[in-house]
Amino acid sequence: MNETSSKPILILGGTGKTGRRLADRLTARDLPVRIGSRSTIPAFGWENTATWGAALDGVGAVYISYYPDLAVPGAAETVGEFARLAMVSGVRRLVLLSGRGEPEAQRAEEMLKASGADWTILRCAWFAQNFSESFLLDPALADEVALPVGNVGEPFVDADDIADAAMAALTQPGHEHQLYELTGPRLLTFAEAIAEIARATGRNIRYTQISHAAFDAMLREQHVPAEFVGLLNELFTEVLDGRNSHLTDGVQRVLGRAPKDFTAYASETAATGIWSN
Ligand SMILES: NC(=O)c1ccc[n+]([C@@H]2O[C@H](COP(=O)([O-])OP(=O)(O)OC[C@H]3O[C@@H](n4cnc5c(N)ncnc54)[C@H](OP(=O)(O)O)[C@@H]3O)[C@@H](O)[C@H]2O)c1
């Protein structure tokens, strides 16, 4: 075991969709892990730079999952500042979770590269797990998913594939200075994705396209914080306009296998009972 692999890997967002899966994979291989989030001791907060040094102390590498989204103003600068501090702290190996077709996310990637780190970028499509571990779970449970997006194909990627890719990047040589664009194997519209979940659960879950104004009003009625309303509207306006409606070979390149299909995600997730109420 080299010096880097004997030190813990810091997983920022390590209790979230991809970070939790990565932590499970590393732990299963008896590799040391440090989770960085607001609920860990010591706590790590993106908005509180004073918490960063303790999180970085003595680690060999970092998985960077920014929250809430690299698309929010200032995220790129924050990631750049974090990467520079990591370098000063002697932590060169940084793996960034990024998003496709988001100018701000791509700016964060450039900031990471400019830090001089041994970087790897996982530039991801929409996560399938948004339907089961995020803001689309409640609408799915209520049998009515309403979003301001129509007939646009999105290659939903599974968080398991992202965690496998992060695991490979952090534990195997040869992934430094590589950008992997990770998508699933198939384009699905949101209506088709919901139909897959409906089939897997045996429930009558409907998908409805609504206007941006109606979406905005719905979120405010549900008391979603204003910054999330803005973020979600931006994602649905700017990213789901067809620019990402193509498949990539990123999963195949990093893992040497095909990505997981949405049908497998839907049936495995249905079997966990998360969509049963
Ligand atoms: N969701 C997608 O479809 C998608 C697609 C492409 C890229 N991405 C990127 O993926 C990243 C993560 O998004 P996600 O939706 O998957 O989130 P997530 O990882 O599921 O959940 C959030 C994680 O971040 C931590 N966290 C929350 N607020 C924090 C704060 N202020 N400071 C430090 N840690 C905080 C949470 O733990 P605590 O609550 O304990 O702090 C939790 O571990 C984003 O940068 C986004 O741009 C997402």
The ligand as an SDF file (V2000), in Angstrom:
LIG
                    3D

 48 52  0  0  0  0  0  0  0  0999 V2000
  -28.4470   15.2200   -8.6500 N   0  0  0  0  0  0  0  0  0  0  0  0
  -28.0750   15.1970   -9.9230 C   0  0  0  0  0  0  0  0  0  0  0  0
  -28.8150   14.7270  -10.8110 O   0  0  0  0  0  0  0  0  0  0  0  0
  -26.7140   15.7230  -10.3090 C   0  0  0  0  0  0  0  0  0  0  0  0
  -26.2590   15.5640  -11.6300 C   0  0  0  0  0  0  0  0  0  0  0  0
  -24.9670   15.9930  -11.9600 C   0  0  0  0  0  0  0  0  0  0  0  0
  -24.1690   16.5870  -10.9930 C   0  0  0  0  0  0  0  0  0  0  0  0
  -24.6430   16.7400   -9.7240 N   0  0  0  0  0  0  0  0  0  0  0  0
  -23.7870   17.3650   -8.7120 C   0  0  0  0  0  0  0  0  0  0  0  0
  -23.7090   16.5190   -7.5950 O   0  0  0  0  0  0  0  0  0  0  0  0
  -23.4150   17.2860   -6.4270 C   0  0  0  0  0  0  0  0  0  0  0  0
  -24.1830   16.7280   -5.2510 C   0  0  0  0  0  0  0  0  0  0  0  0
  -25.5600   16.8240   -5.4730 O   0  0  0  0  0  0  0  0  0  0  0  0
  -26.5620   15.7500   -4.9280 P   0  0  0  0  0  0  0  0  0  0  0  0
  -27.9080   16.2060   -5.3450 O   0  0  0  0  0  0  0  0  0  0  0  0
  -26.1220   14.3830   -5.3500 O   0  0  0  0  0  0  0  0  0  0  0  0
  -26.4230   15.8870   -3.3350 O   0  0  0  0  0  0  0  0  0  0  0  0
  -26.1790   14.7090   -2.2800 P   0  0  0  0  0  0  0  0  0  0  0  0
  -24.7380   14.3150   -2.3760 O   0  0  0  0  0  0  0  0  0  0  0  0
  -27.2100   13.6570   -2.4040 O   0  0  0  0  0  0  0  0  0  0  0  0
  -26.4940   15.3230   -0.8310 O   0  0  0  0  0  0  0  0  0  0  0  0
  -25.8600   16.2850   -0.1270 C   0  0  0  0  0  0  0  0  0  0  0  0
  -24.5830   15.9180    0.6760 C   0  0  0  0  0  0  0  0  0  0  0  0
  -23.9070   17.1400    0.9000 O   0  0  0  0  0  0  0  0  0  0  0  0
  -23.8490   17.4130    2.3010 C   0  0  0  0  0  0  0  0  0  0  0  0
  -24.1080   18.8540    2.4830 N   0  0  0  0  0  0  0  0  0  0  0  0
  -25.2830   19.5230    2.3870 C   0  0  0  0  0  0  0  0  0  0  0  0
  -25.0950   20.8200    2.6050 N   0  0  0  0  0  0  0  0  0  0  0  0
  -23.7770   20.9900    2.8510 C   0  0  0  0  0  0  0  0  0  0  0  0
  -22.9700   22.1060    3.1750 C   0  0  0  0  0  0  0  0  0  0  0  0
  -23.4930   23.3320    3.2410 N   0  0  0  0  0  0  0  0  0  0  0  0
  -21.6400   21.9200    3.3840 N   0  0  0  0  0  0  0  0  0  0  0  0
  -21.0930   20.6820    3.3250 C   0  0  0  0  0  0  0  0  0  0  0  0
  -21.8040   19.5800    2.9960 N   0  0  0  0  0  0  0  0  0  0  0  0
  -23.1360   19.7370    2.7860 C   0  0  0  0  0  0  0  0  0  0  0  0
  -24.9280   16.5350    2.9380 C   0  0  0  0  0  0  0  0  0  0  0  0
  -24.6250   16.1860    4.2830 O   0  0  0  0  0  0  0  0  0  0  0  0
  -25.0780   17.1190    5.5420 P   0  0  0  0  0  0  0  0  0  0  0  0
  -26.5310   17.3780    5.3630 O   0  0  0  0  0  0  0  0  0  0  0  0
  -24.7100   16.2930    6.7290 O   0  0  0  0  0  0  0  0  0  0  0  0
  -24.2590   18.3760    5.4620 O   0  0  0  0  0  0  0  0  0  0  0  0
  -24.8560   15.2980    2.0310 C   0  0  0  0  0  0  0  0  0  0  0  0
  -23.7650   14.4860    2.4050 O   0  0  0  0  0  0  0  0  0  0  0  0
  -23.7420   18.7360   -6.7830 C   0  0  0  0  0  0  0  0  0  0  0  0
  -22.5480   19.4810   -6.8320 O   0  0  0  0  0  0  0  0  0  0  0  0
  -24.3550   18.6660   -8.1730 C   0  0  0  0  0  0  0  0  0  0  0  0
  -23.9540   19.7580   -8.9710 O   0  0  0  0  0  0  0  0  0  0  0  0
  -25.8870   16.3200   -9.3570 C   0  0  0  0  0  0  0  0  0  0  0  0
  1  2  1  0
  2  3  2  0
  2  4  1  0
  4  5  1  0
  4 48  2  0
  5  6  2  0
  6  7  1  0
  7  8  2  0
  8  9  1  0
  8 48  1  0
  9 10  1  0
  9 46  1  0
 10 11  1  0
 11 12  1  0
 11 44  1  0
 12 13  1  0
 13 14  1  0
 14 15  2  0
 14 16  1  0
 14 17  1  0
 17 18  1  0
 18 19  2  0
 18 20  1  0
 18 21  1  0
 21 22  1  0
 22 23  1  0
 23 24  1  0
 23 42  1  0
 24 25  1  0
 25 26  1  0
 25 36  1  0
 26 27  1  0
 26 35  1  0
 27 28  2  0
 28 29  1  0
 29 30  1  0
 29 35  2  0
 30 31  1  0
 30 32  2  0
 32 33  1  0
 33 34  2  0
 34 35  1  0
 36 37  1  0
 36 42  1  0
 37 38  1  0
 38 39  2  0
 38 40  1  0
 38 41  1  0
 42 43  1  0
 44 45  1  0
 44 46  1  0
 46 47  1  0
M  CHG  2   8   1  16  -1
M  END
$$$$
